[in-house]
Amino acid sequence: MKPTDQIPDMQALRAEIDALDRDLVRLLARRRDLIDRAAQLKAVNGWPARIDARVEEVVANARRHATAAGLDADLIETIWRQLIEAAIAQEERQLERKEQP
């Protein structure tokens, strides 16, 4: 990744953004895989998909990281809450499958 002040023009800038977007999607796919594993572990332990204390811990972590990176913590919280809700729904689907004979 080039330093932003070394990107010579708009075409190169767009290419950098597109590459970063690909990386973000790959990271989200990895997160999905980790959520699948969390659902497996929760099924074994009899835990629910939603654990409110963990939700708030993840949001607080995201806000702290956002602030440290100079990002809008409220925006990051909104995005993370969406990610968390999607993850919980994913876990619930998996847990329901495990309960069916």
N, C-alpha and C positions, 0 to 999 in steps of 0.2 A: 504494500500500500504506500502510495506516494504522499508526502506531506501536501496538504491542500494548496499551499502557496506555490508548489511546483507543478501543478496541473495547468497546462498551457492554454487550453481553450475549452469551450463548451462541449465539444464532442468528447474530449478526453474526460471531462468532468462527468458527463452522463455515463460513460463507460465505467468509471469508478463507482458511481452510484449503483449501476446495474450489477456490478460484481459484488458490491456490498449487500445488495438485496438478495442475491443468490446465497451468499453466506448466511444471512439472517434466516432464510427459509431452511437451509440445512440445519442450523441451530434449533429452529423450531421443530424440525423433524426429530432431532435428537431428544428434545424435551418431550415430545410425544412418546417416544420409545421408553423414556424414563417413567412417564406416567403409566404406561402399560405395566411396567415392572412394579410400580407402586400399587397398582390394582391387584396384582398377583399376591404381593406381600400382605395387603390389607385383607384379602380373602382368606389367607391362611390364618391370620390373627383375629378374624372376625371384626375388623374395624370398618367403620363407615367411609364412604368416599369423601364426605365433607367433615373436616376437623377444623372447626372455627378458629381455634388458637393458631393452628398452622397457617390458615389463610391469612390471618392478621400478621403473623411473623414474616411470611413471604412478601406481603405488601410493604411492611416496614423496611425490609431489606431493600426492596426495589426503590423505595423513596430515598433511602440513605445513599444508595449507589447513584441514583439520579442527581441528587444534590451534589455529591462529590464530583460528578462529571459535568456539572454546570447545566444540567437539564431541568426542565420544568417538572418538579416532583408530582404535581397534581396530574399532569398529563400522563406521566409514567404510571402513576397509581391507577388511572382509568384503564390504560392498556393492560396492566398486570391483572386487574380484576377481571377483565375479559378473558385473558389467558387462563386464569384460575377457574373461572366458571366453565370454560370449555374443557379443562382438564378434569374437573369434577364430573361433568357429564360423561366424558370418556370413561372414567373409572366406574361410574354407576352402570353404564352399559356392560362393561366387563364383569362387574360383580353380579349383575342380574343373570348373565349367561352362566356363571358358575353355580348359581342357585338352582337353575333349571336342571331337571333330571336328564 
